[in-house]
Amino acid sequence: MNQKTKKRAAQPNKITDDAIEIRLPADPKLLKIVRVSVANFCEIIGFPSDDCNNAMLAVDEACSNIIKHAYHGPTGKPILVTLRRLNDGIEVILRDYGIKADPKTIKPRPLDDVRPGGLGVHLIRSVMDKVEFGNNKNKKEEGNQLTLTKYLPGK
């Protein structure tokens, strides 16, 4: 947890009424819809373009992981994406109904292990300010939930 996150943990974020919900089938071809939506939402909120691109890449990677690991490939099953404006940033909630993941086993591969793939978790954690996995209230409910938070610079 970085200094910015620790400071915010003591002061909970106010969630505004500004939210967008996207429901799409788990298909890599449709992730462009999510990428464009995240980038535009960040831009509207006032993030610099680098932060918009980083958030977009993190959400795209997380959605790709849902398709690959929760659904084991493209399916008609849904990915739910909620984009929420916070008073000092953005919150992205990703929900799937695939195979439940064990948060303890979700670890980035060491960066010195050079080979294709496997760095998505590292990317997500490095560009987002807060990453919370598996915070479904009902543990018996199928699927997974990932909440990604990015704060505006200087807030």
C-alpha positions as CSV (number, residue, x, y, z in Angstrom):
1,M,0.0,0.0,0.0
2,N,1.6,3.3,-1.1
3,Q,1.5,6.6,0.8
4,K,-1.4,7.9,-1.3
5,T,-3.4,4.8,-0.7
6,K,-2.7,4.9,3.1
7,K,-3.8,8.5,3.3
8,R,-7.0,7.7,1.5
9,A,-7.7,4.6,3.6
10,A,-8.1,6.9,6.6
11,Q,-10.6,9.1,4.6
12,P,-13.1,7.1,2.6
13,N,-13.8,8.3,-1.0
14,K,-17.2,9.8,-1.7
15,I,-18.7,8.0,-4.6
16,T,-20.6,10.4,-6.9
17,D,-23.7,9.7,-8.9
18,D,-21.6,9.6,-12.1
19,A,-21.5,5.9,-13.1
20,I,-21.6,3.9,-16.3
21,E,-22.3,0.2,-16.5
22,I,-21.3,-1.9,-19.5
23,R,-22.3,-5.5,-20.0
24,L,-20.6,-7.4,-22.8
25,P,-20.0,-11.0,-23.7
26,A,-16.5,-12.4,-22.9
27,D,-15.0,-11.9,-26.3
28,P,-11.6,-10.3,-26.9
29,K,-12.9,-8.5,-30.0
30,L,-15.4,-6.6,-27.9
31,L,-12.8,-5.3,-25.4
32,K,-12.3,-2.3,-27.6
33,I,-15.6,-1.0,-26.2
34,V,-14.3,-1.2,-22.7
35,R,-10.9,0.4,-23.6
36,V,-12.5,3.4,-25.3
37,S,-15.0,3.8,-22.5
38,V,-12.4,3.8,-19.8
39,A,-10.1,6.2,-21.7
40,N,-12.9,8.6,-22.4
41,F,-14.3,8.5,-18.8
42,C,-10.9,9.2,-17.4
43,E,-10.4,12.1,-19.8
44,I,-13.8,13.6,-18.9
45,I,-12.9,13.4,-15.2
46,G,-9.6,15.3,-15.9
47,F,-6.9,12.7,-15.8
48,P,-3.7,13.4,-17.9
49,S,-3.5,11.3,-21.1
50,D,-0.8,9.0,-19.7
51,D,-3.0,8.2,-16.7
52,C,-6.0,7.6,-19.0
53,N,-3.9,5.2,-21.1
54,N,-2.6,3.4,-18.0
55,A,-6.0,2.9,-16.6
56,M,-7.3,1.7,-20.0
57,L,-4.5,-0.8,-20.2
58,A,-5.0,-2.1,-16.7
59,V,-8.8,-2.6,-17.3
60,D,-8.1,-4.2,-20.7
61,E,-5.6,-6.6,-19.1
62,A,-8.0,-7.5,-16.3
63,C,-10.8,-8.2,-18.8
64,S,-8.4,-10.3,-20.8
65,N,-7.6,-12.3,-17.7
66,I,-11.4,-12.8,-17.1
67,I,-11.7,-14.3,-20.5
68,K,-8.6,-16.5,-20.2
69,H,-8.9,-17.7,-16.6
70,A,-12.5,-17.3,-15.4
71,Y,-14.1,-18.4,-18.7
72,H,-11.3,-20.4,-20.3
73,G,-11.7,-18.6,-23.6
74,P,-14.4,-16.5,-25.4
75,T,-17.9,-17.3,-24.4
76,G,-21.3,-15.6,-24.4
77,K,-21.0,-15.2,-20.6
78,P,-21.0,-11.7,-19.3
79,I,-18.3,-9.3,-18.1
80,L,-19.9,-6.4,-16.2
81,V,-17.9,-3.2,-16.1
82,T,-18.9,-0.4,-13.8
83,L,-17.1,3.0,-14.1
84,R,-17.7,5.3,-11.1
85,R,-16.5,8.8,-10.6
86,L,-15.0,9.4,-7.2
87,N,-14.6,12.9,-5.8
88,D,-10.8,12.4,-6.4
89,G,-10.6,9.8,-9.1
90,I,-12.2,6.8,-10.7
91,E,-13.3,3.3,-9.5
92,V,-13.7,0.4,-12.0
93,I,-15.5,-2.7,-10.9
94,L,-15.2,-5.8,-13.0
95,R,-17.6,-8.7,-12.4
96,D,-17.6,-12.1,-14.0
97,Y,-19.6,-15.3,-13.5
98,G,-16.8,-17.7,-14.3
99,I,-14.6,-20.0,-12.2
100,K,-13.9,-18.6,-8.8
101,A,-10.3,-17.6,-8.3
102,D,-8.3,-17.9,-5.1
103,P,-6.9,-14.4,-4.4
104,K,-3.9,-16.0,-2.6
105,T,-2.8,-17.6,-5.9
106,I,-3.0,-14.4,-8.0
107,K,0.6,-13.2,-8.0
108,P,2.6,-11.5,-10.7
109,R,5.4,-13.4,-12.3
110,P,8.9,-12.1,-11.3
111,L,10.0,-9.5,-13.8
112,D,13.4,-11.2,-14.3
113,D,11.5,-14.3,-15.7
114,V,11.6,-13.2,-19.3
115,R,9.0,-14.9,-21.5
116,P,5.8,-14.0,-23.1
117,G,2.7,-13.4,-21.0
118,G,2.1,-13.4,-17.3
119,L,2.9,-9.8,-16.5
120,G,-0.7,-8.5,-16.4
121,V,-1.1,-8.6,-12.6
122,H,2.2,-6.6,-12.3
123,L,0.9,-4.0,-14.9
124,I,-2.4,-3.7,-13.1
125,R,-0.9,-3.2,-9.7
126,S,1.8,-0.8,-10.9
127,V,-0.5,1.6,-12.7
128,M,-3.6,1.6,-10.4
129,D,-3.5,3.1,-6.9
130,K,-5.7,0.4,-5.3
131,V,-6.5,-3.1,-6.4
132,E,-9.0,-5.2,-4.5
133,F,-9.9,-8.7,-5.6
134,G,-12.7,-11.0,-4.5
135,N,-14.8,-8.6,-2.4
136,N,-18.1,-10.3,-3.2
137,K,-20.2,-10.2,-0.1
138,N,-21.7,-13.6,-0.8
139,K,-18.9,-16.1,-0.9
140,K,-21.2,-18.8,-2.3
141,E,-22.0,-16.6,-5.3
142,E,-20.3,-17.7,-8.5
143,G,-17.7,-15.6,-10.2
144,N,-15.3,-12.9,-9.2
145,Q,-15.1,-9.2,-8.6
146,L,-12.1,-6.9,-9.1
147,T,-12.2,-3.3,-8.0
148,L,-9.5,-0.9,-9.4
149,T,-9.1,2.6,-8.2
150,K,-7.1,5.4,-9.7
151,Y,-6.7,8.8,-8.1
152,L,-6.3,12.1,-9.8
153,P,-2.8,13.4,-9.6
154,G,-2.3,16.0,-6.8
155,K,-5.6,15.1,-5.0
